[in-house]
């Protein structure tokens, strides 16, 4: 019996198959947003590399058809039966605090949250609906990226605005990257030979999207992303924290809603500062003396330092570990070093030799004299979803 995990994004679909021991048996990923059309890659159940291209496919529905067709063939060929299908759903609003078996009523509630995550939730629902048609009678589960943050106290989650400003949405700091945070917390507990409930952490998920989260005794108490993933840290193309009057001033000058939306989410952040959104390229350009790339790096790391300092205060200076995860957090030692360069006073001291190594496993990167641990945790959101399904079904 195996579990299939489905993660539908705005330009990609990621799927992985896990066995009962939570070992990944196969994976299949598809990019469909580029002009060239659909590009699929992965590793089959035979352990063989798989690839497929179709320049006529540019939408999620056709992509999911290819993906689920392929999985059906692989599963039938190996006589594998699914015990469940897990879906990453970006926004659960105030409704969902934990993993939830999907029924029609649950799907109806998720549909009401489209206004909260218009780029992602409709695609997440499409993945659920199509998986239900391809794999009849297989129980499906929703794991929400916002669920981990549902216990943030009101003084951290409430915006200082009137409570009911919209008939369609409730403005609140819901937070995101919750699935990654929960995995990081569990992995940190293993590294530290402790339990999540005993840990106080600052988690930095640094990738195309970036966030910082404060965790006290295994519970999220504050996080940098808010009503949307645009708030907080500087990201690849999202602005992060800015003065709200900037958007109002642009509107007054004649910018349309769509133009402002594109500006804040697609043309800001690192890209807005130096014209590049890929951290690898920015690091290379900065090394070659490009001033704007250097400025982008300074802005990126400085904002993260500010959030670390804020959460250090919120946690009363008691931090068991600072965690780096996500594509940048895991693969950019120069960024980790730069962020921690002036934070030894807070108790985060990096072992520079270990930090420079190519690290395949979760690692403690701290110097021996570091009062708090500095950990590198490899993001495994799909495995975390499979783990939550496994724990839920084995409780019954």
Buried (B, 14 or more C-beta within 10 A) or exposed (E): EBBBBBBBBEEBBBBBBBEEEBEBBBBBBBBBBEEEBBBBBBBBBEEEEBEBEBEEBBEBEBBBBBBBEBBEEBBEEEEBEBBBBBBBBBBBBEBBBEBBEBEEEBBEBBEEBBEBBEBBBBBBBBBBBBBBEBBEEBBBBBBBBBBBBBEBEEEBBEEEEEEEEEEEEEBBBBBBBBBBBBBBBBBBBEBBEEEBEEBBBBBBBBBBBBBBBBBBEBBBBBBBBBBBBBBBBBBBBBBBBEEEEEBEEBEEEEBEEEEBBBBBBBBBBBBBBBBBBBBEBBBEBBEEEBEBBBEBBEBBBEBBBBBBBBBBEBBEEEBBBBBBBBBBBBBBBBBBBBBBEEBBEBBBBBBEEBBEEEBEEBBBBBBEEBEBBBBBBBBBBBBBBBBBBBEBBEEE
